[in-house]
Amino acid sequence: MISRRSLLLFPACLSLAGCAALSVPSGFRPGAVQLPELRPDFRTPLTFTADQLITLSFSAEAVAQGAPESVPELRAMLVVKGDSLDMALIAMNVPVWRIHASPAGIQESRHRLLDTRVQAKPLLRDLAFCLWPEENLRTQLAEIGGSWTLSVSPDRRTLAQGTTRLLDMHREGSVITLVNHPEGYSLRIDSRPQSD
């Protein structure tokens, strides 16, 4: 049986949004930096399905500010159909969150114990930064406006503002690691593509 405390620890990590090999974020500055609201942009019609294992790890500074020291590994099924995204998340064999995103907006269904401060936008932002094409991200950043710098190489992406790194993504095979410096966490996504 999943405990109330375990369910509340999971959402705390996503609202600020173990694998020992995760990169350690630097420059933790809660509330000091407003990350751009990147999103899955359906003007770029992607189609894929992935079974994912998601691991989160927080910096010592984030833990000192109330982030959990450890978070249960999450299982996620992600389905992107060109004009919509559906994601189901399971923690310790309990369905905790379903997200549907389309051009019409975002709908969610949550486990009743899930903290209401948990929002889909930070998670969708992270997924868009990691999975959506570079050209689409550049278009979104230009539309949002601001002094963002996006650097992209075949297996890496970095988003900076001035000389401050905000997001770092590294891909190795099926594993993506995203480091969110100002919000103090690392997100590891191990994706297993599924046949349509």
Secondary structure, 3 states (H helix, E strand, C coil): CCCHHHHHHHHHHHHCCCCCCCCCCCCCCCCCCCCCCCCCCCCCCCEEEEEEEEEEEECHHHHHCCCCCCCCCEEEEEEEECCCEEEEEEECCEEEEEEEEECCEEEEEECCCCCCCCCHHHHHHHHHHHHCCHHHHHHHHHHHCCCEEEEEECCEEEEEECCEEEEEEEEECCEEEEEECCCCEEEEEEEEECCC
